[in-house]
Amino acid sequence: MSEPIRVLLVDDQALVRGGFATILDAQPDITVVGEASTGAEALEAARGLDPDVICMDVQMPDMDGLEATRLAVADPRIRAGVLMLTTFNRQDYLVEALRAGASGFLLKNSRPAQLVDAVRALAAGDALLAPEVTRAVIRQAVEGALLGAPAGAAPPPSGGGLPVEVAALTERELGVLRLLARGLSNDEIAAELVVGRATVKTHVSNVLMKLALRDRVQAVVFAHQHGLVDHT
């Protein structure tokens, strides 16, 4: 059997951490390896415990989850993906979480199964947004509220054309990018294209590499910012 997914819980409320721990530890493939109540504690724990996923609260004393996420993503000693958890369905938090480098964003009132699925998705190298968050990402990307191109990506050319990096994509990779922009998971893309999940993961990795994007979330934003959205 493969090793269980290692999760670090970060929240300033012990009851919240306990509730999440109960949900996650009940899964045979997930284990909670540690807890922290501030962003500073989270960074120290992440360096020592080597989790696969950090479930990070947004609002905390000392150092909030957004700053802790920025530092965690920039720290080569921390390999975990960050799942932001908040009670507030606020778009400013969403935008800042994406800019900070979070790979997922989930509301605390989501169903327990959604939390479990989110942890598994991030551990598998995917990014995840709750459906209502995905809609906000798309809306803000179209309206230009997510200022600038994602980190490392070329800005839109002044003539209104596509960035030169797009030309490096194969026809299949461009199709995968458009399906990502519709919010499809790897399994859904595999079914759509009638290929294996491993093939889809390879295409997604190539898209991210060629466009200098960090993860699927940035790919969704990129596609909508540049009009590469297939609505069929």
C-alpha positions in Angstrom: 0.0 0.0 0.0 1.1 3.6 -0.7 2.0 5.9 2.1 -1.0 7.9 3.5 -1.4 11.6 2.6 0.3 13.7 5.3 -1.8 16.8 6.3 -0.9 19.8 8.5 -3.9 21.6 9.9 -3.5 25.4 10.5 -6.2 27.3 12.3 -6.3 29.5 15.4 -9.4 27.7 16.7 -8.7 24.4 18.4 -12.2 23.2 17.9 -12.0 23.8 14.1 -8.7 21.9 13.9 -10.2 19.1 15.9 -13.2 18.8 13.6 -11.0 18.7 10.5 -8.7 16.2 12.1 -11.7 13.9 12.9 -12.9 14.1 9.3 -9.5 13.5 7.8 -8.1 10.9 10.2 -11.2 8.8 9.5 -9.9 8.2 5.9 -7.7 5.2 5.4 -5.4 7.1 3.0 -5.0 10.4 5.0 -3.2 11.1 8.3 -3.0 14.4 10.2 0.7 14.8 11.1 0.5 18.1 13.0 -1.4 21.2 13.9 -0.5 24.9 14.2 -2.5 27.9 15.4 -0.5 30.7 13.6 1.2 31.2 10.3 4.6 31.3 12.0 3.9 28.0 13.7 2.7 26.6 10.4 6.0 27.4 8.6 8.0 25.8 11.4 5.8 22.7 11.4 5.8 22.3 7.7 9.6 22.4 7.6 9.8 19.7 10.3 6.9 17.4 9.4 7.1 17.4 5.6 3.3 17.3 4.9 1.9 16.7 1.5 -1.0 19.2 2.1 -1.3 22.2 4.4 -4.9 23.1 5.3 -4.5 26.8 6.0 -6.9 29.3 7.6 -6.9 32.8 6.2 -7.4 34.9 9.3 -5.0 34.2 12.2 -3.0 36.3 14.7 0.7 36.9 14.5 0.9 35.9 10.8 -2.2 35.3 8.7 -2.6 32.4 6.3 -2.0 34.5 3.2 1.5 35.6 4.3 2.2 32.1 5.6 1.3 30.7 2.2 3.5 33.2 0.3 6.4 32.2 2.5 5.6 28.4 2.3 5.4 28.5 -1.5 8.7 30.3 -1.7 10.5 28.0 0.7 12.3 25.1 -1.1 12.1 23.1 2.2 8.3 23.0 2.0 6.9 20.8 -0.8 3.2 20.8 0.4 0.4 22.2 -1.6 -1.7 24.8 0.3 -5.4 24.5 0.6 -6.9 27.8 1.9 -9.9 27.4 4.2 -12.1 30.3 5.2 -15.6 31.0 6.5 -15.8 34.1 4.4 -17.0 33.9 0.8 -15.0 37.0 -0.1 -13.5 37.6 -3.5 -10.6 39.7 -2.1 -9.5 36.7 -0.1 -9.8 34.5 -3.2 -7.6 36.8 -5.3 -5.0 37.2 -2.6 -4.9 33.5 -1.9 -4.2 32.8 -5.6 -1.6 35.5 -5.8 0.0 34.0 -2.6 0.4 30.6 -4.4 -2.4 28.6 -2.9 -3.3 25.5 -4.9 -6.9 25.2 -3.6 -9.5 27.3 -1.9 -12.5 25.9 0.0 -15.1 27.4 2.3 -15.3 26.0 5.8 -19.1 25.3 5.3 -18.3 22.8 2.6 -19.3 19.2 3.1 -16.8 16.9 4.8 -16.5 14.9 1.6 -15.4 18.0 -0.2 -12.6 18.6 2.2 -11.5 15.0 1.8 -11.6 15.3 -2.0 -9.7 18.6 -1.9 -6.9 17.1 0.2 -6.6 14.1 -2.2 -6.6 16.4 -5.2 -3.8 18.5 -3.9 -1.8 15.5 -2.8 -2.1 14.2 -6.4 -0.7 17.4 -7.8 -3.9 18.9 -8.9 -5.3 22.2 -7.9 -8.9 22.6 -6.7 -11.4 25.4 -6.3 -14.9 25.0 -4.9 -17.5 25.5 -7.6 -18.6 28.9 -6.3 -14.9 29.9 -6.1 -14.3 28.8 -9.7 -17.1 31.0 -10.9 -15.5 34.0 -9.1 -12.1 33.2 -10.6 -13.6 33.1 -14.1 -15.6 36.3 -13.5 -12.6 38.2 -12.1 -10.3 36.9 -14.8 -12.6 38.1 -17.5 -13.0 41.5 -15.8 -9.3 41.8 -15.3 -9.6 41.9 -11.5 -6.7 39.4 -11.2 -4.2 42.0 -12.0 -1.5 41.1 -14.4 -0.6 37.6 -15.8 0.1 34.8 -13.3 3.5 34.8 -11.8 6.1 34.0 -14.5 3.7 34.2 -17.4 4.1 36.7 -20.2 1.6 39.6 -20.1 -0.9 40.0 -22.9 0.6 41.7 -25.9 -0.5 45.2 -26.6 -1.9 44.3 -30.0 -4.5 42.1 -28.4 -3.0 38.9 -29.7 -1.9 35.8 -27.8 1.3 35.5 -25.9 4.0 33.9 -28.0 4.2 30.9 -25.5 0.7 29.7 -26.7 2.2 29.0 -30.1 4.4 26.3 -28.5 1.4 24.3 -27.4 0.4 21.4 -29.6 -3.2 21.2 -30.8 -4.0 18.6 -28.1 -2.3 20.7 -25.4 -4.4 23.7 -26.4 -7.5 21.5 -26.2 -6.5 20.4 -22.7 -6.0 24.0 -21.7 -9.5 24.9 -22.9 -11.0 22.0 -21.0 -9.1 23.1 -17.9 -10.7 26.5 -18.3 -14.1 24.9 -18.2 -13.2 23.5 -14.7 -12.9 19.9 -15.8 -10.8 17.5 -13.6 -8.2 15.2 -15.0 -10.6 12.3 -15.0 -13.3 14.4 -16.8 -10.8 15.5 -19.4 -9.7 11.9 -19.9 -13.3 10.9 -20.6 -13.8 13.9 -22.9 -10.7 13.1 -25.0 -11.0 9.3 -24.6 -7.5 8.9 -23.3 -5.9 7.7 -20.0 -5.6 9.8 -16.9 -1.8 9.5 -17.1 -1.9 11.0 -20.6 -3.9 13.9 -19.4 -1.5 14.6 -16.5 1.3 14.7 -19.0 -0.5 17.1 -21.2 -1.4 19.3 -18.2 2.3 19.3 -17.1 3.4 20.3 -20.6 0.9 23.2 -20.7 2.0 24.5 -17.3 5.7 24.2 -18.3 5.3 25.9 -21.7 3.2 28.7 -20.4 5.4 29.1 -17.2 2.4 28.6 -15.0 2.5 27.2 -11.5 -0.7 25.2 -11.4 -4.1 24.5 -12.9 -5.6 27.5 -11.1 -3.2 29.8 -13.0 -4.0 27.9 -16.2 -7.8 28.7 -15.7 -7.0 32.4 -15.2 -4.6 32.5 -18.1 -7.1 30.9 -20.5 -9.9 33.3 -19.6 -7.6 36.3 -19.6 -6.5 35.5 -23.2 -9.9 34.4 -24.6 -8.9 30.7 -24.9 -12.2 29.4 -23.5 -14.1 26.7 -25.2 -17.8 27.0 -24.2 -19.0 24.0 -26.2 
